[in-house]
Amino acid sequence: MKNNALKKLTVLALVITLIFAGINIFWLITMYIPYCGYSYSLAQYESEHPANKQEEKYSFVISKTPYLGYDDYISVGIEVTDDMKGIVIGGIYIYPNIWGDYEYAVGCTENGDSFFMMEIDALGNFIPFDENDTEFNEKAQKILNDKQGEITQLIQKAKDCWGLEAKHDLKMGIKGLVNGQPLFALFAVAFIIGLFCLIISVFIWLLKYKFPFENKFTSEMNDTFYGKAEYRFKRTIGEYEFFASEPQLLRNNPFLAVKKLPYKEEPLTLVIFLNNKKEKMKYYALLTDSQTVIRKAEKVEFEYICGKALSTNQFIIDHNEEIADLAAQANLFWPI
């Protein structure tokens, strides 16, 4: 029960972390990296067209991207003063989308004090926010018809500067991230991506290797080792001791071991390595002591067929009956 609860908590923690990391990765790809590209493209555009801001009075704005925020925009505007009368186009606001469905809005002032916005498409066509608001819709449509030239020019300026095409924006974003961002930003992005990949790898490892091994081979073992012990599980039945070592992190190398009591100075140990991928087991025998590390120790491999340990190695021949007995006990205790 305790192990099952621990497994569930482990999976839950990994799922929560995976979801959080996934949200961050999605935000990086859809917002942060493209906005790195917009900043990089703007710097290039201003260096190639140094007169734009001074002579034509265009202002290029990139809103600051808040962490995990999705309300950011880029805009191209024209200076508007309070003494301007009538309807004045103040700028074009663009809400990028990495999937390509960009949203556009025109910002207007009326008599220098009242500000309102009208949603349009990439061609400057009006998109009503409320179909029933006929008064505003008619007003907006008239403004767009009258100011079509200014609006088209602003959209073109934005496209000249930023491209406004999904694949191009993502490509420029990667370029801007590498060339235009502080070093710590690169490390932060790399860390989040690395963490995401690590969590996925651990999650797959748990579901594919660790949990299946424990469910199949350790459910009947009542002693548990922690810390640096090579064995994780143990059970004593009569004069035999059965051990299990779960797979190491992100590896598929679990093994089972059997010893016979009482121990000699260097007891004979049967070791069975499992490979879930190949669904094949390998049998080994060796003499061990308290300092022996099974995975690193020299072991003699043999085949166990029809109750016999088969090998041309002299060690296996000399200990054949003992090894065959241990292998038989292993096959009785575990489903192998």
N, C-alpha and C positions, 0 to 999 in steps of 0.2 A: 504493500500500500504506500509506504514511504517513497519507494523508488518510482512508482507510478505518478505520485503527486509531484515529485521532483522533475520528472520528464515533462509533465504538463506545464509546470511553471517555466521550465527551460524553453519549451516550444513557444509558450505565450510571450516570454520576454524577447525571443528572437523574432517573432512575428511583429510585435510592436516596434522593435528596433528596425526591422526590415521595412515596415510601412513608413516610418519616419525618414529613414534614409532614402526610400523611394520617392517620397514627396520632395525631398531636397534635390535629388537627381533630376526629377521632372522640372522643378523650378529653375535649376541651373541651365538645363537645356532650352527651356521655353522662354526664360526671361533674362537671367543674369548674363549668359554668354552672348545672346543677341545684342543686349544693351552695351556690352563691352565693344561689340562691333560698331554700334552707332557712334560711340565716343571716338573710336579709332577712325571711322570714316569721316566724321566731322572735322577732326584734326587734319586729316589729309585734304579734305575739301577746302578748308580755310587757307591751308598753305598753298594750294593750287590756284585759289581765287581770292587773293588778299583784299580786293576792293569791295567785295560783296557787302560786308557789314558796314563799311564806312560810307560808301557812295550810294548804294541802293537801299540802305537802312533795313536790310533783312536781318532778323535775329533767329538763330537756330538754337532750340532749347531741347535738352534731354532731361526728363524728370529723373530724380534720384530713385533708384530701385530699392524699396524697403525689403528686408529679409522676408521671403516667401510671399511678397506682395504681387498683385496682378493688375493694379490700377495705374500703371505707368504709361507715359506717352512721350512722343517726340513731336516737335512742332516747328513750323516756320511762320514767323510773324512779321508784321510791319508796325512801326512806331505809331501809336495813337495818342493824341493829346486831348485834353478836356474841352478845348475850344472848337473841336471838329463837330460840325452839325450834320444831322441826317444819319443815314445808315452807313457805317464805316466797317469794312472787313478788317479785323484785327489779326487774323492768322488762321492757319490750318492746323488742326490737331489730329495726330495719327496714333492709333492704339494697335501696335503690331501684334501679330499672331504667327507663331512659328509654323502653323499648319497652312498659312497663306491667306486666311480670311481676315484681312486688315479692316479696321473700322476707321472712318474719317469723320471729322466734324469741323464745321466752320464757326469761328468765334466772331461775333459782331458786337459793335457798340452803337447805341442810338443816342444822338445828341451829346456824346461824350461821357455819359454817366451810366446808362443802362446797358448791361452785358447779357447776351444770350447766345446759345449755340444751336446749330442745325446739323443733323447727321446727314452725310452724303455717302455715295460710293466712290470708287476710285476714278470714275469719269466725271464726277461732280453732280450726279443726279440726286435729287432730294429723296431722303428716306424718312417718312413721317414716323414720329415716336408714338403719336396717338391719332389714329385715323379719324376719330370723332372731333378732334380739335380743328375744325375747318378754318377758323379765323387765323390761327397761327400758321397752319399749313399753307394757306393762300398767301399770307405775308411772306413766309419763308421761300415759297416757290418764286414769287416775284423778285425777291432780293437775289436769289441765285441766278435768275434769268438776267437781271440787270448787271450783276457783278461776275458773270461767267468768266470773263477774260482774266480778272484778278485771281479768281479761285484756281483756274487752270494753271496760271503762272506759279502760284504758291505750291500746288501739287507737283508741278514739274521741278521746282527748286528742291522739294523734299526728295524726289526720286533721283535727281542729280547728285544729291549729297549722300543719301543712305541706300539707294537701290530699291528698297521696299519690295523685295521678292524673297520668299521664305528661305530657299536654299542659299541664295547669295547672302542673306543676313546671317544665317548660321555659320557659313564659311568665314565671313568677315568677323563674326563674333569670336571664333576660335583664333583667328589671326590677331584680333584685338586683345584677347585674353593673354596670349603668349607675348605679344610685343608691347601692349599698352597698359598692362595692369601691374601693380606692385607685386614683388616676389611673394609676399605672404598670401596674396589672393590666389596665386597659382598653387601654393602649398595647400590652401584651404580646399580648393576644388579637387586637387589630387587626393587629399585625405578623405573627402566625402565619397568620391568615386571608389577609392580603395576600400573604404569601410563597407560600402554597399556590396562590392564584389566579395569581400570576406564573409559578410553575413550570409549571403546567398550560398557560398561554398560550405559554411558551417551547417546551415539549414539542410542542404542536400546530404551532407555527410551524416548528420544525425538520423535522417529519415531512411537513408539507403544502407548505412553500415552499422552505426552504433546501436540504435534502438532495435533493429532486427536481430543483431547478435545477442543483445541482452535478453530479449524476449525468448529466443530459441535456446540459449545455452546457460543462462544464469538464473532463470526464474526459480530453480530448486536449490540454489546455493544461498546459505544463510549467513555467512560471514563476509563482511565487506572491509576492504583495505582502502585507505586514503593516503594522501601525501606522495612520497617517492616510491612506494612499493610497486614492484613490477606487476605483481598479481593484484587484481581488483576484487575477485570473488574467490571463496573457498568453501569446501564442505568435506567433512570427514565421515566416511561410511565404513564401519568395521576397521579393517587394517589398511584402508586406502584413503588417500587424500587427493581431492580433485581441486584444481585451480583453474581460473579463467582470467585472462588479461584482455580487456577490451581494446579496440583499435585506437591507436594514437591519433591525436587531432589531425583531421583532414587526410588520414591515411587509412588504408584497408589492410591492417596487419594484426588482427586478433589471433590469439592462440590459446589452446587448452593444454593442461599438463596434469600428469598423474604420477604420484609417488606411493611407495608402499611403506607402511610402518612395521616395526620401529626403524628409524633412520639409521643408516650406517654413517661413517664419517663422510663419505661422498656417495649419497644415495643415487641409485639409477632413476633417471627421470624420463618419462615419455612425454614428448611435446608434439602437438598437432597444430599446424598452422592452417588457417582457413582462408580461402580466397573466394568471396562471394561472386566476383565477376566471372571467374572460370568455373565456379561450382566444383572445385577440386580441393582435396585435402592432402597435405604432405605430412608424413610421419617422420619424426626424428627421435633419436635417443642420445643421451649424454649423462655423464656423471656431474653432479652439481654440489655446491656448498653454499654457505650463506652469502658469499660474495658474487656468485654467478649471476650474470645478466643474460637471460635466455636469448634475447634478440641478437646479442653480440657474440655469444659464446660459439665455439666450434661444435657443430652438431653432425651426427652421422644420419644420413637419410636412408630409409628403407621402405619397402612396400609391404603392406599388411593385406594378405590375401588368404581367405579361407582359414582364418585363425592362426596364420603363421607369419612370422617376420622374415621377409625374404631380402637377402643382400649378400654380396660377396665380401663385404667388409668384415674383417676379423673380429672387431668389437661386437658387431651384431651377432655373429656366429657364436661367440663366447657367452653372450648373455641372451641367447635366443628365447629360452623358456621364460625368463623374467620379463623380457620385452613383450612377448606374445601375451603373457598374463596381463600386463598393464594395458595393452591395446584392447584386449577383450573387456576389461573393466570399463575403459573409456567408452566403448561401443554400447555397453549396457547402460551407462549412466546418461550419456548424451545422445541425442537423435542424429547420429552420424553414420 
